[in-house]
Amino acid sequence: MSRMTIPAGESPAGARSDRHPPDVEILLRTGPFHRALRAAIERSGLTLEGLRQRLAQRGIRVSMASLSYWQQGRSRPERADSLRAVRAIESILGLHTHALAGLLGPPRPRGRWTNRQSTERRYDGILEPAWALAQAIDPVLGPSDHKLRVFCQEDIVSVGADRAIHSVRTRVVLRAMEDDPDRHLAVYCAEPGSAAADITPSARDNCRLGKVRRHHEAAVIAAELLFDRRLRVGETHLLEYEFTVDSPATSLDYRRGFRYPADTYVVSVRFAAGAAPVRCFGFSRHGPHGSSHTDEELTVTSGRWVHRIAREVPPGVLGVGWEWE
């Protein structure tokens, strides 16, 4: 998902630099936080001292040691004043709101709270922003959630001539791990700059739409897909659904987050005429706090399709990224 770029050096806000390290936009979407912060600062042309001075001009005092530790991954901002500094850094570097903060996830548990489960932690490192996912998903997360696993799933992504994702159609076969699951929760996170109100879910085959919850600040939506009966343990259920996005923002990738292991996953992307990228690649992130890795270069066919297949998918993220000319 795309992020706004930043002026180089002391250029006016909104100016763009010709220096674009190829991994910055991906890191701003997939993390981890320290690598995304470091890449965004390097792209801006600012030194750490320059960034510290910009923060000081806004009345925010952060030591050079703290900034250095944040971008090295030796520590991370968690206190209220540190999070305020991160929001200011996003503004100074010309990034969307929550571009960096959304990569942090919840604070690390401490003291007597260590054994408590944070609701956000269940989504930390899956898709971002984790805080918005937790707020959108938890109210509609029913008892069927832990009773189903993905046997096989296919996502068909449509990218328009405006270089934005307009729709994602999904066909999935679910296997019941326990008795009585009767619904599946589908979640979609659109590009920063989009609105949840612009995302429309549709139940296409073998399911019907239940509760739908849109986040009021982030482009995140969760939709229940109801079955016509309850499944017995070991049974499978095939369904098809779709998300469409009106007025979408420019896209640089498509990602699928897996909270539970899956057997087989296929993702295909179709680019509109005149909107073929110059490069496509697969990427992944395993586990809630793992690093993002570029897995393979992918070939766009003459029909403007690109796809990748994965077997025995662990919890984490799988996706296809692309670069425009």
C-alpha positions as YAML, in Angstrom:
chain: A
units: angstrom
residues:
- id: 1
  name: MET
  ca: [0.00, 0.00, 0.00]
- id: 2
  name: SER
  ca: [1.35, 3.35, -0.98]
- id: 3
  name: ARG
  ca: [2.77, 6.03, 1.28]
- id: 4
  name: MET
  ca: [3.33, 9.72, 0.66]
- id: 5
  name: THR
  ca: [6.95, 10.66, -0.08]
- id: 6
  name: ILE
  ca: [9.07, 13.22, 1.68]
- id: 7
  name: PRO
  ca: [11.03, 16.29, 0.66]
- id: 8
  name: ALA
  ca: [14.81, 15.96, 0.47]
- id: 9
  name: GLY
  ca: [16.93, 18.00, 2.85]
- id: 10
  name: GLU
  ca: [15.31, 21.38, 3.51]
- id: 11
  name: SER
  ca: [12.95, 21.39, 0.50]
- id: 12
  name: PRO
  ca: [9.41, 22.75, 1.04]
- id: 13
  name: ALA
  ca: [6.77, 20.26, 2.19]
- id: 14
  name: GLY
  ca: [5.31, 18.38, -0.75]
- id: 15
  name: ALA
  ca: [8.48, 18.50, -2.86]
- id: 16
  name: ARG
  ca: [9.78, 15.12, -3.96]
- id: 17
  name: SER
  ca: [13.30, 13.78, -4.03]
- id: 18
  name: ASP
  ca: [14.73, 11.86, -6.94]
- id: 19
  name: ARG
  ca: [16.42, 9.54, -4.49]
- id: 20
  name: HIS
  ca: [14.00, 6.68, -3.86]
- id: 21
  name: PRO
  ca: [15.52, 3.60, -2.26]
- id: 22
  name: PRO
  ca: [13.42, 0.78, -3.75]
- id: 23
  name: ASP
  ca: [12.47, -0.79, -0.41]
- id: 24
  name: VAL
  ca: [11.20, 2.30, 1.46]
- id: 25
  name: GLU
  ca: [7.56, 2.08, 0.43]
- id: 26
  name: ILE
  ca: [7.45, -1.65, 1.16]
- id: 27
  name: LEU
  ca: [9.02, -1.14, 4.59]
- id: 28
  name: LEU
  ca: [6.49, 1.57, 5.43]
- id: 29
  name: ARG
  ca: [3.75, -0.97, 4.83]
- id: 30
  name: THR
  ca: [5.26, -4.17, 6.17]
- id: 31
  name: GLY
  ca: [7.81, -3.03, 8.78]
- id: 32
  name: PRO
  ca: [9.54, -3.65, 11.02]
- id: 33
  name: PHE
  ca: [9.34, -0.18, 12.57]
- id: 34
  name: HIS
  ca: [13.06, 0.46, 12.96]
- id: 35
  name: ARG
  ca: [13.90, -0.40, 9.35]
- id: 36
  name: ALA
  ca: [11.00, 1.69, 8.03]
- id: 37
  name: LEU
  ca: [12.07, 4.64, 10.18]
- id: 38
  name: ARG
  ca: [15.69, 4.39, 9.07]
- id: 39
  name: ALA
  ca: [14.74, 4.11, 5.39]
- id: 40
  name: ALA
  ca: [12.33, 7.07, 5.58]
- id: 41
  name: ILE
  ca: [14.96, 9.26, 7.25]
- id: 42
  name: GLU
  ca: [17.61, 8.29, 4.69]
- id: 43
  name: ARG
  ca: [15.23, 9.04, 1.83]
- id: 44
  name: SER
  ca: [14.48, 12.47, 3.27]
- id: 45
  name: GLY
  ca: [18.12, 13.53, 3.20]
- id: 46
  name: LEU
  ca: [17.92, 14.62, 6.85]
- id: 47
  name: THR
  ca: [20.57, 13.62, 9.34]
- id: 48
  name: LEU
  ca: [19.51, 12.47, 12.80]
- id: 49
  name: GLU
  ca: [20.68, 15.80, 14.15]
- id: 50
  name: GLY
  ca: [18.58, 17.59, 11.54]
- id: 51
  name: LEU
  ca: [15.56, 15.53, 12.52]
- id: 52
  name: ARG
  ca: [16.18, 16.23, 16.20]
- id: 53
  name: GLN
  ca: [16.29, 19.96, 15.46]
- id: 54
  name: ARG
  ca: [13.04, 19.80, 13.48]
- id: 55
  name: LEU
  ca: [11.39, 18.09, 16.44]
- id: 56
  name: ALA
  ca: [12.79, 20.70, 18.83]
- id: 57
  name: GLN
  ca: [11.24, 23.44, 16.67]
- id: 58
  name: ARG
  ca: [7.89, 21.81, 17.41]
- id: 59
  name: GLY
  ca: [8.57, 21.74, 21.13]
- id: 60
  name: ILE
  ca: [9.37, 18.02, 21.15]
- id: 61
  name: ARG
  ca: [12.67, 17.04, 22.73]
- id: 62
  name: VAL
  ca: [14.14, 13.66, 21.81]
- id: 63
  name: SER
  ca: [17.76, 12.75, 22.43]
- id: 64
  name: MET
  ca: [20.09, 11.70, 19.65]
- id: 65
  name: ALA
  ca: [20.59, 8.42, 21.50]
- id: 66
  name: SER
  ca: [16.84, 7.70, 21.45]
- id: 67
  name: LEU
  ca: [16.53, 8.44, 17.73]
- id: 68
  name: SER
  ca: [19.56, 6.27, 17.03]
- id: 69
  name: TYR
  ca: [18.22, 3.39, 19.15]
- id: 70
  name: TRP
  ca: [14.79, 3.61, 17.48]
- id: 71
  name: GLN
  ca: [16.22, 3.27, 13.98]
- id: 72
  name: GLN
  ca: [18.57, 0.46, 15.05]
- id: 73
  name: GLY
  ca: [15.81, -1.55, 16.72]
- id: 74
  name: ARG
  ca: [17.59, -1.42, 20.10]
- id: 75
  name: SER
  ca: [14.52, 0.22, 21.64]
- id: 76
  name: ARG
  ca: [11.17, 1.47, 20.44]
- id: 77
  name: PRO
  ca: [8.95, 4.43, 21.33]
- id: 78
  name: GLU
  ca: [6.23, 3.45, 23.79]
- id: 79
  name: ARG
  ca: [5.65, 6.30, 26.26]
- id: 80
  name: ALA
  ca: [3.15, 9.04, 25.44]
- id: 81
  name: ASP
  ca: [5.84, 11.66, 24.75]
- id: 82
  name: SER
  ca: [7.73, 9.23, 22.49]
- id: 83
  name: LEU
  ca: [4.58, 8.40, 20.52]
- id: 84
  name: ARG
  ca: [3.96, 12.13, 20.14]
- id: 85
  name: ALA
  ca: [7.45, 12.39, 18.67]
- id: 86
  name: VAL
  ca: [6.67, 9.57, 16.20]
- id: 87
  name: ARG
  ca: [3.55, 11.41, 15.01]
- id: 88
  name: ALA
  ca: [5.64, 14.53, 14.53]
- id: 89
  name: ILE
  ca: [8.29, 12.56, 12.62]
- id: 90
  name: GLU
  ca: [5.57, 11.29, 10.26]
- id: 91
  name: SER
  ca: [4.62, 14.91, 9.54]
- id: 92
  name: ILE
  ca: [8.23, 16.09, 9.16]
- id: 93
  name: LEU
  ca: [9.00, 13.24, 6.76]
- id: 94
  name: GLY
  ca: [5.80, 13.82, 4.75]
- id: 95
  name: LEU
  ca: [4.25, 10.45, 5.60]
- id: 96
  name: HIS
  ca: [0.61, 9.58, 6.08]
- id: 97
  name: THR
  ca: [-0.72, 9.63, 9.64]
- id: 98
  name: HIS
  ca: [0.06, 6.31, 11.39]
- id: 99
  name: ALA
  ca: [2.54, 5.32, 8.63]
- id: 100
  name: LEU
  ca: [5.18, 4.68, 11.32]
- id: 101
  name: ALA
  ca: [3.04, 4.47, 14.46]
- id: 102
  name: GLY
  ca: [0.96, 1.73, 12.86]
- id: 103
  name: LEU
  ca: [4.06, -0.46, 12.66]
- id: 104
  name: LEU
  ca: [4.64, -0.34, 16.40]
- id: 105
  name: GLY
  ca: [1.70, -2.44, 17.55]
- id: 106
  name: PRO
  ca: [0.74, -2.38, 21.24]
- id: 107
  name: PRO
  ca: [3.21, -1.54, 24.01]
- id: 108
  name: ARG
  ca: [5.23, -4.44, 25.35]
- id: 109
  name: PRO
  ca: [3.60, -5.85, 28.50]
- id: 110
  name: ARG
  ca: [5.41, -5.07, 31.74]
- id: 111
  name: GLY
  ca: [5.18, -6.02, 35.40]
- id: 112
  name: ARG
  ca: [1.91, -7.48, 36.62]
- id: 113
  name: TRP
  ca: [0.38, -6.97, 33.16]
- id: 114
  name: THR
  ca: [2.84, -9.30, 31.44]
- id: 115
  name: ASN
  ca: [0.47, -12.25, 31.36]
- id: 116
  name: ARG
  ca: [-2.48, -10.28, 30.02]
- id: 117
  name: GLN
  ca: [-3.37, -10.73, 26.35]
- id: 118
  name: SER
  ca: [-3.68, -7.47, 24.43]
- id: 119
  name: THR
  ca: [-6.42, -7.56, 21.83]
- id: 120
  name: GLU
  ca: [-4.19, -5.66, 19.42]
- id: 121
  name: ARG
  ca: [-1.35, -8.17, 19.83]
- id: 122
  name: ARG
  ca: [-3.44, -10.76, 17.97]
- id: 123
  name: TYR
  ca: [-3.15, -8.57, 14.87]
- id: 124
  name: ASP
  ca: [0.33, -7.13, 15.47]
- id: 125
  name: GLY
  ca: [2.53, -8.00, 12.50]
- id: 126
  name: ILE
  ca: [-0.32, -9.42, 10.41]
- id: 127
  name: LEU
  ca: [-1.69, -6.36, 8.65]
- id: 128
  name: GLU
  ca: [-1.42, -2.72, 9.62]
- id: 129
  name: PRO
  ca: [-2.55, -0.70, 11.37]
- id: 130
  name: ALA
  ca: [-2.94, -3.29, 14.14]
- id: 131
  name: TRP
  ca: [-4.88, -0.94, 16.42]
- id: 132
  name: ALA
  ca: [-7.53, -0.35, 13.73]
- id: 133
  name: LEU
  ca: [-7.77, -4.06, 12.95]
- id: 134
  name: ALA
  ca: [-8.40, -4.84, 16.61]
- id: 135
  name: GLN
  ca: [-11.08, -2.17, 16.90]
- id: 136
  name: ALA
  ca: [-12.83, -3.24, 13.69]
- id: 137
  name: ILE
  ca: [-12.58, -7.02, 14.09]
- id: 138
  name: ASP
  ca: [-13.13, -7.72, 17.79]
- id: 139
  name: PRO
  ca: [-16.78, -6.58, 17.92]
- id: 140
  name: VAL
  ca: [-17.72, -9.10, 15.19]
- id: 141
  name: LEU
  ca: [-15.29, -11.87, 16.11]
- id: 142
  name: GLY
  ca: [-17.52, -14.77, 17.10]
- id: 143
  name: PRO
  ca: [-16.96, -18.31, 18.42]
- id: 144
  name: SER
  ca: [-16.46, -19.69, 14.89]
- id: 145
  name: ASP
  ca: [-13.15, -17.86, 14.51]
- id: 146
  name: HIS
  ca: [-10.81, -20.41, 16.10]
- id: 147
  name: LYS
  ca: [-12.80, -23.38, 14.74]
- id: 148
  name: LEU
  ca: [-11.90, -22.90, 11.06]
- id: 149
  name: ARG
  ca: [-8.69, -23.23, 9.04]
- id: 150
  name: VAL
  ca: [-7.98, -22.37, 5.41]
- id: 151
  name: PHE
  ca: [-7.64, -25.52, 3.31]
- id: 152
  name: CYS
  ca: [-7.06, -23.52, 0.12]
- id: 153
  name: GLN
  ca: [-7.62, -19.91, -0.84]
- id: 154
  name: GLU
  ca: [-7.33, -17.83, -3.99]
- id: 155
  name: ASP
  ca: [-7.34, -14.03, -4.21]
- id: 156
  name: ILE
  ca: [-7.91, -12.38, -7.60]
- id: 157
  name: VAL
  ca: [-6.83, -8.73, -7.50]
- id: 158
  name: SER
  ca: [-7.85, -6.15, -10.12]
- id: 159
  name: VAL
  ca: [-5.62, -3.08, -10.61]
- id: 160
  name: GLY
  ca: [-7.11, -0.30, -12.73]
- id: 161
  name: ALA
  ca: [-5.58, 2.11, -15.21]
- id: 162
  name: ASP
  ca: [-5.18, 4.56, -12.32]
- id: 163
  name: ARG
  ca: [-2.69, 2.11, -10.72]
- id: 164
  name: ALA
  ca: [-5.02, 1.41, -7.79]
- id: 165
  name: ILE
  ca: [-6.65, -1.79, -6.54]
- id: 166
  name: HIS
  ca: [-10.35, -1.64, -7.37]
- id: 167
  name: SER
  ca: [-11.46, -5.11, -6.32]
- id: 168
  name: VAL
  ca: [-10.33, -8.35, -4.70]
- id: 169
  name: ARG
  ca: [-12.36, -11.49, -5.32]
- id: 170
  name: THR
  ca: [-11.70, -14.43, -2.99]
- id: 171
  name: ARG
  ca: [-12.59, -18.10, -3.23]
- id: 172
  name: VAL
  ca: [-11.77, -20.10, -0.12]
- id: 173
  name: VAL
  ca: [-12.28, -23.64, 1.15]
- id: 174
  name: LEU
  ca: [-12.48, -23.76, 4.95]
- id: 175
  name: ARG
  ca: [-12.10, -26.86, 7.11]
- id: 176
  name: ALA
  ca: [-13.89, -27.18, 10.46]
- id: 177
  name: MET
  ca: [-11.46, -28.04, 13.26]
- id: 178
  name: GLU
  ca: [-14.31, -28.33, 15.79]
- id: 179
  name: ASP
  ca: [-18.07, -28.76, 15.62]
- id: 180
  name: ASP
  ca: [-20.55, -25.94, 14.92]
- id: 181
  name: PRO
  ca: [-18.74, -23.12, 13.01]
- id: 182
  name: ASP
  ca: [-21.30, -21.30, 10.87]
- id: 183
  name: ARG
  ca: [-19.54, -18.15, 9.62]
- id: 184
  name: HIS
  ca: [-16.27, -16.75, 8.34]
- id: 185
  name: LEU
  ca: [-14.91, -13.27, 9.02]
- id: 186
  name: ALA
  ca: [-13.46, -11.48, 5.98]
- id: 187
  name: VAL
  ca: [-11.27, -8.42, 6.52]
- id: 188
  name: TYR
  ca: [-9.95, -5.83, 4.07]
- id: 189
  name: CYS
  ca: [-7.44, -3.01, 4.64]
- id: 190
  name: ALA
  ca: [-7.37, -0.45, 1.82]
- id: 191
  name: GLU
  ca: [-4.60, 1.99, 0.98]
- id: 192
  name: PRO
  ca: [-3.84, 4.88, 3.34]
- id: 193
  name: GLY
  ca: [-5.75, 7.82, 1.92]
- id: 194
  name: SER
  ca: [-8.80, 5.67, 1.20]
- id: 195
  name: ALA
  ca: [-11.85, 5.56, 3.48]
- id: 196
  name: ALA
  ca: [-13.61, 2.58, 5.00]
- id: 197
  name: ALA
  ca: [-16.89, 4.00, 3.71]
- id: 198
  name: ASP
  ca: [-15.60, 3.46, 0.15]
- id: 199
  name: ILE
  ca: [-15.10, -0.30, 0.68]
- id: 200
  name: THR
  ca: [-18.05, -2.54, -0.23]
- id: 201
  name: PRO
  ca: [-18.22, -6.25, 0.70]
- id: 202
  name: SER
  ca: [-20.24, -8.71, -1.39]
- id: 203
  name: ALA
  ca: [-21.18, -12.32, -0.63]
- id: 204
  name: ARG
  ca: [-20.90, -13.99, -4.04]
- id: 205
  name: ASP
  ca: [-21.43, -17.74, -3.63]
- id: 206
  name: ASN
  ca: [-22.39, -20.16, -0.86]
- id: 207
  name: CYS
  ca: [-22.62, -17.50, 1.85]
- id: 208
  name: ARG
  ca: [-24.58, -14.40, 2.79]
- id: 209
  name: LEU
  ca: [-23.53, -11.13, 4.34]
- id: 210
  name: GLY
  ca: [-23.91, -10.73, 8.11]
- id: 211
  name: LYS
  ca: [-22.60, -7.95, 10.34]
- id: 212
  name: VAL
  ca: [-20.31, -5.38, 8.71]
- id: 213
  name: ARG
  ca: [-18.07, -3.07, 10.74]
- id: 214
  name: ARG
  ca: [-16.08, -0.19, 9.26]
- id: 215
  name: HIS
  ca: [-13.40, 1.66, 11.19]
- id: 216
  name: HIS
  ca: [-14.16, 5.36, 11.58]
- id: 217
  name: GLU
  ca: [-10.53, 6.50, 11.16]
- id: 218
  name: ALA
  ca: [-8.69, 3.87, 9.10]
- id: 219
  name: ALA
  ca: [-9.57, 2.19, 5.79]
- id: 220
  name: VAL
  ca: [-10.37, -1.13, 7.50]
- id: 221
  name: ILE
  ca: [-13.54, -3.20, 7.19]
- id: 222
  name: ALA
  ca: [-14.64, -6.53, 8.70]
- id: 223
  name: ALA
  ca: [-17.59, -8.50, 7.29]
- id: 224
  name: GLU
  ca: [-19.28, -11.68, 8.48]
- id: 225
  name: LEU
  ca: [-19.99, -14.30, 5.81]
- id: 226
  name: LEU
  ca: [-22.74, -16.63, 7.06]
- id: 227
  name: PHE
  ca: [-23.09, -20.28, 6.02]
- id: 228
  name: ASP
  ca: [-26.46, -21.96, 5.50]
- id: 229
  name: ARG
  ca: [-25.68, -24.57, 8.18]
- id: 230
  name: ARG
  ca: [-23.28, -25.43, 10.97]
- id: 231
  name: LEU
  ca: [-20.30, -27.60, 10.05]
- id: 232
  name: ARG
  ca: [-19.21, -30.78, 11.77]
- id: 233
  name: VAL
  ca: [-15.56, -31.33, 12.63]
- id: 234
  name: GLY
  ca: [-13.60, -32.34, 9.51]
- id: 235
  name: GLU
  ca: [-16.16, -30.91, 7.06]
- id: 236
  name: THR
  ca: [-15.16, -28.34, 4.45]
- id: 237
  name: HIS
  ca: [-17.08, -25.35, 3.11]
- id: 238
  name: LEU
  ca: [-16.48, -23.47, -0.17]
- id: 239
  name: LEU
  ca: [-17.47, -19.82, -0.45]
- id: 240
  name: GLU
  ca: [-16.71, -16.81, -2.59]
- id: 241
  name: TYR
  ca: [-16.79, -13.12, -1.69]
- id: 242
  name: GLU
  ca: [-15.49, -9.80, -2.99]
- id: 243
  name: PHE
  ca: [-14.38, -6.40, -1.76]
- id: 244
  name: THR
  ca: [-14.60, -3.40, -4.10]
- id: 245
  name: VAL
  ca: [-13.11, 0.03, -3.44]
- id: 246
  name: ASP
  ca: [-14.46, 3.32, -4.79]
- id: 247
  name: SER
  ca: [-11.97, 6.17, -5.27]
- id: 248
  name: PRO
  ca: [-8.95, 4.04, -4.24]
- id: 249
  name: ALA
  ca: [-5.45, 5.38, -3.72]
- id: 250
  name: THR
  ca: [-2.44, 4.26, -5.78]
- id: 251
  name: SER
  ca: [-1.27, 0.76, -4.86]
- id: 252
  name: LEU
  ca: [2.22, -0.71, -4.66]
- id: 253
  name: ASP
  ca: [1.30, -4.18, -3.43]
- id: 254
  name: TYR
  ca: [-1.36, -6.61, -2.27]
- id: 255
  name: ARG
  ca: [-0.96, -8.51, 1.01]
- id: 256
  name: ARG
  ca: [-2.86, -11.34, 2.66]
- id: 257
  name: GLY
  ca: [-2.50, -11.73, 6.42]
- id: 258
  name: PHE
  ca: [-2.81, -15.15, 8.04]
- id: 259
  name: ARG
  ca: [-3.57, -15.37, 11.75]
- id: 260
  name: TYR
  ca: [-3.63, -19.18, 11.55]
- id: 261
  name: PRO
  ca: [-1.68, -21.63, 9.34]
- id: 262
  name: ALA
  ca: [-3.12, -22.39, 5.89]
- id: 263
  name: ASP
  ca: [-2.56, -25.32, 3.52]
- id: 264
  name: THR
  ca: [-2.49, -23.62, 0.10]
- id: 265
  name: TYR
  ca: [-2.67, -20.00, -1.05]
- id: 266
  name: VAL
  ca: [-2.78, -18.55, -4.57]
- id: 267
  name: VAL
  ca: [-2.81, -14.84, -5.36]
- id: 268
  name: SER
  ca: [-3.12, -13.40, -8.87]
- id: 269
  name: VAL
  ca: [-3.06, -9.75, -9.92]
- id: 270
  name: ARG
  ca: [-4.48, -8.42, -13.19]
- id: 271
  name: PHE
  ca: [-3.21, -5.03, -14.38]
- id: 272
  name: ALA
  ca: [-5.30, -2.85, -16.66]
- id: 273
  name: ALA
  ca: [-4.09, -1.94, -20.13]
- id: 274
  name: GLY
  ca: [-1.51, 0.83, -19.91]
- id: 275
  name: ALA
  ca: [-0.83, 0.12, -16.25]
- id: 276
  name: ALA
  ca: [1.66, -2.74, -16.35]
- id: 277
  name: PRO
  ca: [4.41, -2.40, -13.72]
- id: 278
  name: VAL
  ca: [8.12, -2.52, -14.59]
- id: 279
  name: ARG
  ca: [8.83, -5.09, -11.86]
- id: 280
  name: CYS
  ca: [6.88, -7.58, -9.74]
- id: 281
  name: PHE
  ca: [8.07, -9.61, -6.77]
- id: 282
  name: GLY
  ca: [6.76, -11.78, -3.97]
- id: 283
  name: PHE
  ca: [7.35, -10.92, -0.33]
- id: 284
  name: SER
  ca: [6.54, -12.48, 3.01]
- id: 285
  name: ARG
  ca: [6.77, -11.98, 6.74]
- id: 286
  name: HIS
  ca: [6.53, -14.94, 9.11]
- id: 287
  name: GLY
  ca: [5.31, -14.53, 12.66]
- id: 288
  name: PRO
  ca: [4.09, -11.40, 14.44]
- id: 289
  name: HIS
  ca: [7.47, -9.67, 14.73]
- id: 290
  name: GLY
  ca: [9.48, -11.12, 11.85]
- id: 291
  name: SER
  ca: [11.21, -9.11, 9.17]
- id: 292
  name: SER
  ca: [9.77, -8.73, 5.68]
- id: 293
  name: HIS
  ca: [11.63, -10.64, 2.95]
- id: 294
  name: THR
  ca: [11.55, -10.41, -0.82]
- id: 295
  name: ASP
  ca: [11.01, -14.02, -1.90]
- id: 296
  name: GLU
  ca: [11.17, -14.08, -5.68]
- id: 297
  name: GLU
  ca: [10.94, -12.07, -8.87]
- id: 298
  name: LEU
  ca: [7.60, -12.62, -10.62]
- id: 299
  name: THR
  ca: [6.85, -12.46, -14.34]
- id: 300
  name: VAL
  ca: [3.96, -10.44, -15.74]
- id: 301
  name: THR
  ca: [2.41, -12.34, -18.66]
- id: 302
  name: SER
  ca: [1.37, -10.82, -21.98]
- id: 303
  name: GLY
  ca: [-2.17, -10.75, -20.58]
- id: 304
  name: ARG
  ca: [-0.93, -8.52, -17.74]
- id: 305
  name: TRP
  ca: [-1.34, -11.22, -15.08]
- id: 306
  name: VAL
  ca: [1.09, -12.09, -12.30]
- id: 307
  name: HIS
  ca: [0.64, -14.78, -9.67]
- id: 308
  name: ARG
  ca: [2.33, -16.72, -6.89]
- id: 309
  name: ILE
  ca: [1.52, -19.93, -5.02]
- id: 310
  name: ALA
  ca: [2.42, -20.96, -1.48]
- id: 311
  name: ARG
  ca: [2.02, -24.25, 0.39]
- id: 312
  name: GLU
  ca: [1.97, -24.87, 4.16]
- id: 313
  name: VAL
  ca: [1.59, -21.18, 4.92]
- id: 314
  name: PRO
  ca: [2.56, -20.18, 8.48]
- id: 315
  name: PRO
  ca: [0.95, -17.27, 10.37]
- id: 316
  name: GLY
  ca: [2.21, -13.99, 8.94]
- id: 317
  name: VAL
  ca: [1.92, -12.14, 5.64]
- id: 318
  name: LEU
  ca: [2.25, -13.15, 1.98]
- id: 319
  name: GLY
  ca: [2.00, -10.69, -0.87]
- id: 320
  name: VAL
  ca: [2.86, -9.47, -4.32]
- id: 321
  name: GLY
  ca: [4.58, -6.10, -4.75]
- id: 322
  name: TRP
  ca: [5.25, -4.07, -7.87]
- id: 323
  name: GLU
  ca: [7.09, -0.97, -9.03]
- id: 324
  name: TRP
  ca: [5.71, 1.59, -11.45]
- id: 325
  name: GLU
  ca: [7.90, 3.24, -14.05]
...
